[in-house]
């Protein structure tokens, strides 16, 4: 079947979320040296990441965040003000304490017991992350090339308010898509076949007429393959394929998608 639609992941596919988070951590951890000059920012970051993950996995909301696809570091700056599921209200209530505890424990992990500084850094990190919306340089080039040739759908895991906030960082981005589907709004995230089937229904295509583009084998590639949809894995770090998930196509950068699409039209 000829290609009729391309589905895109958002984080680390169109937006460079990994870099935004890394730079926000670096800036926040550097700022801690204003209180304690001997702090090594990279050690504090590693400690906070470790403690944040451990805390996050201990909450009763963890199975829900796994299903929706919300990672611990998004929890360090998300507000969770939207989404109909009761778990979003629990996350909204947990978030301020989670942020403070993660940074306070992170400091303790490098030998500094200072809850006041933990609270300060907990508020600093969201500001630093929000100041860093970063898009890949070829994102708009690729979308410009595809717009009008095929239908376009954005399929992203995450909290509705946070994903919308990321999109708002580049107001022109949303207009490229015929549909935007966020797991937190739908009620289930990638790789669930339900959300992929729903996306195909919105596009009014057979799964074989779609092409999923994303950076994660375990969500974007696994889920699309499960419904018989071709896919493109963006392997920007040169990772090895592990497990039984094999992409239809593999590329290193987003612009390498264009010749693949042309061959399928």
CORCOR-V562753 format. One record per backbone hydrogen bond with DSSP energy under -0.5 kcal/mol. NH is the residue of the N-H (numbers start at 1). CO is the residue of the C=O. Records with the same first field share a line. If there is no record, write none. Layout:
NH: CO ; CO
//
This chain:
3: 264
4: 209
5: 209
6: 151
7: 211
8: 153
9: 213
12: 15
13: 10 ; 15
14: 10
15: 10
16: 134
17: 15
20: 16
21: 17
22: 18
23: 19
24: 20
25: 21
26: 22
27: 23
28: 24
29: 25
30: 26
31: 27
32: 28
33: 30
34: 31
35: 32
36: 32
39: 36
41: 39
43: 40
44: 40
45: 41
46: 42
47: 43
48: 44
49: 45
50: 46
51: 47
52: 48
53: 49
54: 50
55: 51
56: 52
57: 53
58: 54 ; 55
59: 55 ; 56
62: 59
65: 61
66: 62
67: 63
68: 64
69: 65
70: 65
71: 69
74: 71
75: 71
77: 74
78: 74
88: 85
89: 85 ; 86
90: 86
91: 87
92: 88
93: 89
94: 90
95: 91
96: 92
98: 94
99: 95
100: 96
101: 97
102: 98
103: 99
104: 100
105: 101
106: 102
107: 103
108: 104
109: 105
110: 106 ; 107
111: 108
112: 107
113: 111
114: 112
118: 114
119: 115
120: 116
121: 117
122: 118
123: 119
124: 120
125: 121
126: 122
127: 123
128: 124
129: 125
130: 126
131: 127
132: 129
134: 132
136: 14
139: 136
142: 138
143: 139
144: 140
145: 141
146: 142
147: 143
148: 150
149: 146
150: 146
151: 4
153: 6
154: 179
155: 8 ; 153
156: 154 ; 181
158: 68
163: 159
164: 160
165: 161
166: 162
167: 163
168: 164
169: 165 ; 166
170: 167
171: 168
173: 170
176: 173
177: 174
178: 152
179: 152
181: 154
182: 180
183: 156
184: 158
185: 182
186: 182
187: 183
188: 183
189: 67
192: 189
195: 192
196: 192
197: 193
198: 194
199: 195
200: 196
201: 197
202: 198
203: 199
204: 200 ; 201
205: 200
209: 206
210: 207
211: 5
212: 230
213: 7
214: 232
217: 215
219: 216
220: 216
221: 216
222: 217
223: 219
224: 220
225: 221
226: 222
227: 223 ; 224
228: 225
229: 224
230: 210
232: 212
233: 249
234: 214 ; 232
235: 233 ; 251
236: 234
238: 235
245: 242
246: 244
249: 231
251: 233
256: 253
257: 254
258: 255
260: 256
261: 257
262: 258
263: 259
264: 260 ; 261
265: 261
//
